[in-house]
Amino acid sequence: MSEYTTTQGDTWDLISYKVYDGDDGQQDILIDANFAERNRVIFPAGVTLVIPEMPSTATATGSLPPWRTT
């Protein structure tokens, strides 16, 4: 696990995009790891978040719909 310090205006999907190499669909992983911050929509600067490793299943399927994974 690593940490990320927010900048003014960050959102869950933007943070996901920044920390998971362009994958903005991993907000659930971030929110689960930072449950105390779950109600924030837009972050102020200076909030430190825990960034868990992306599960291997998320990287294998990406953001493709189920009918496109084969």
GIDAFEN-V514600 format. One record per residue. N is the residue number from 1. OMEGA is omega in degrees with one decimal (none if undefined). Layout:
# GIDAFEN-V514600
N,OMEGA / N,OMEGA
This chain:
# GIDAFEN-V514600
1,176.2 / 2,179.6 / 3,176.5 / 4,175.9 / 5,-173.9 / 6,169.5 / 7,-179.0 / 8,176.4 / 9,176.5 / 10,172.8 / 11,-178.3 / 12,-178.4 / 13,177.5 / 14,177.0 / 15,176.9 / 16,179.1 / 17,-177.9 / 18,-171.5 / 19,-179.7 / 20,172.6 / 21,174.3 / 22,178.4 / 23,-177.3 / 24,-177.2 / 25,-176.7 / 26,-178.8 / 27,-178.9 / 28,178.3 / 29,-179.7 / 30,-178.9 / 31,178.1 / 32,-178.7 / 33,-177.4 / 34,-170.9 / 35,-179.8 / 36,-178.5 / 37,-171.2 / 38,-177.0 / 39,178.2 / 40,174.6 / 41,177.3 / 42,-176.0 / 43,166.8 / 44,175.9 / 45,170.3 / 46,176.7 / 47,-179.7 / 48,-179.6 / 49,173.6 / 50,179.9 / 51,179.0 / 52,174.2 / 53,177.9 / 54,178.3 / 55,-177.9 / 56,178.4 / 57,179.1 / 58,-179.0 / 59,-177.8 / 60,-176.7 / 61,-179.2 / 62,-179.0 / 63,179.0 / 64,175.6 / 65,-175.5 / 66,-178.2 / 67,179.5 / 68,-173.9 / 69,-179.4 / 70,none
